[in-house]
Amino acid sequence: MSEKNGPLIEVTDATFVDVVLKSDRPVVVDFWAEWCAPCKVLDRSLNELHGEFGDRVLMTKIDADANPETARAYKVMSMPTLIIFRGGEVVASAVGNRPKMALRQFLEAGIEG
């Protein structure tokens, strides 16, 4: 796990279970790819919103091209894809970029349940 690219924690196929599925708080997973322009915009928005959510949620990202097992397991076909997990279960998902206000609402709904 690293936070070198902002507050979103990088996860991989190898760390996904421990970081995401075993987390005691909700986890947002941003499936992205280097070639994906909308992914870069979404990443900026998620980094900006990170402070608003604080310790209520763990915000992570996973490079879908470099980690195909996890992308395949959650049927990620397009990027960016956001999936919110609570207690190791998928509770919400969304494909594509969205305005920051809509992203905030999506995150609040998925995190609060």
Secondary structure, DSSP 8 states (H G I E B T S, - for coil): ---TTSSSEE--TTTHIIIIIT-SS-EEEEEE-TT-HHHHHHHHHHHHHHHHHGGG-EEEEEETTT-HHHHHHTT--SSSEEEEEETTEEEEEEES---HHHHHHHHHHHHH-
